[in-house]
Amino acid sequence: MPEAPSQSETMRAALIVERGGPEGRIVGEHPVPGVGAGDVLVRVRACSLNHLDVFVRKGVAGQHLPLPHISGGDIAGEIAAVGSDVTGLEAGQRILIDPLVGGKALGEDMQGGLAEYAAVPATNIIALPEGVDYVRAAALPIAYGTARRQLITRGGLQAGETVAILGAAGGLGTGAVLIAKAVGATVIACASSAEKRERLTELGADIVIDSSAEDWGAQIWKATGKQGVDLMVDNTGAATWQSSIRATKAGGRVVTCGATSGYEVTQFQPYVWVRELDIRGSNGWRREDLEALLAMVASGDLEPVIDRTFTLDQIREAEQLLEDRAVIGKVVITL
């Protein structure tokens, strides 16, 4: 059981001290966060990285936050202390944190978990099932939670349908591949390198497509017998939107939760109305997504893809790999 520190103590943390490149992130001492009456202090054991952490460091997101800042939203660990009004939770419990706090995100809008301790409202605590370790738990919230809502809740993916996933090798993408396979869908995974496509095949993708090829959309069309996919997952945006629309079957759905290549898209309107396509937005995750994912991991129905783990002192190296898109799946910092 972790011993609760006093609020006068300090902790080690990966601190953003300057907006911009990796030199703006250092590992140093920082005050242990205070614990309000309704809060829980967590001894962080694992915190996975997302591209959001890079965006926060660069100043693309979280610009309003004072420095030094601690990013990191995907946090698993043990309860170190509970506030005076907290009931049903106690020190020593193994937990996962829901990163969405009152409509704001841990690590982006408030201090996060790339540190030895993090303080969050007790309502954001989710008990870890037996057999689910900290590293796999920390891989889930932002990427896998977003993927589950996008595919299941908003995308309405059903067994027997065909789904195409762009950017399938990243944290969200590999999560989407695994969740779609668990549903019983046929998965077309799109990635830019041969290494990534080989790995996606190992993860269960039925068809892999080279997304760097100009005719990737036509390849999907051909692979589906010139019928198109039931569900197209496009979080890339401007660079891919036209081809995504054209590769979706009549009565199909296109679902998006982002636009990494730009927001200004050109849409083939005739395809939308002639095929009666549904275009759906999906925003983040909900508590039920995280609980369902933990249950899947506990039952063996889902094994999160962990590219590798790093220590807190290796945070720059870990972020650089993520920034270079040189990973397949999740990168996790262990503490």
C-alpha positions, 0 to 999 in steps of 0.5 A: 500500500502506498504511503500518503505523502504530506502536502508539503512534500514534493514528487518527481514529475515530467514538467512542461516548462516551455512551449515548443520542442522536446527540450521544453519537457524536463523531469524534476521536483514538483509539489504533491497536489492537494486533496480536496474533500471530494478528491482522491490522491492516486499513486500513479503506476502507469500513464500512457501517452497520446498525441495530445501530450505532444500538442500540449507541450507544443502549445497547440492545446492547453495554451491557457495553462500556467507553466510548469504543467504536467500532462498525461490523461491515461492514469492507472495506480493505487489510491494513496489518500481520500478526501474527508467526504469520500466514501466507498474508496480506501487507500491501497485500492487499484484503480483507473482514472476516467480522464474526463473531469467536468467536461475538461480533460486531465493533462490538457485542461488541468494537471495530469498524471505524468508524475508520481501522484495525481489528485482527481475527484472521487467520481472519476475513480474506476476499480480495476478488475482482478488480473488487469495490470496497470500498464494495460489499464492505462492504455485504455481511456483516451484511445480505446475509449474514443475508439469504442464510442466511435465504432459502437455507440456512434458508428453502430457497427454490427457483426457481419459488417465491413469497416475501414479504419484509416490510421489503423496503426496508432493507439486509437487505430489499433484499439479500433481494429481490436474492438471491431474484430471483437464485434465480429466485423470484417476489418480493412486496416489502412496504414502507411508502412509495410511494417505497420500493415504486417503488424495489423495483419497479426492483430487480426485485420482481414485486409490491409491497405497502403494508405500512402498510395494514391488509389487507397480508396479505390483499393477499398472499393475493389476489396469490397467487390465494388460495394464499399464499406458499411462503416468508414472511420476517418479521423484524418480529414482534409487529405482523405475525406473525398476518398472515404466518401467514395469508398462507403457503400449505399446506406453506409456511415462515415464517422469521424472524431478528428482531422489530423490533416486539416479541417477544410474538407471537400465533400462529394455531395452527389455520393452523399445523397445518391447513396444516402450516406450518414455522416456522424461525429463522435466526441471522446468517450463515456464512463460506460466505455471504460468500464466495458473495456476493462471488462473485456480485458479482464475476460481476455476478449481484448488485449491492448496493443502496447508498443513499449514502456518507458520510465519517467526519465525517458519521457523525451525519447517516448514522446519523440517516437510518438511524434515521429509516428514510429510506434504501433499501438500505445506507449506507456510510462511506468512509475 
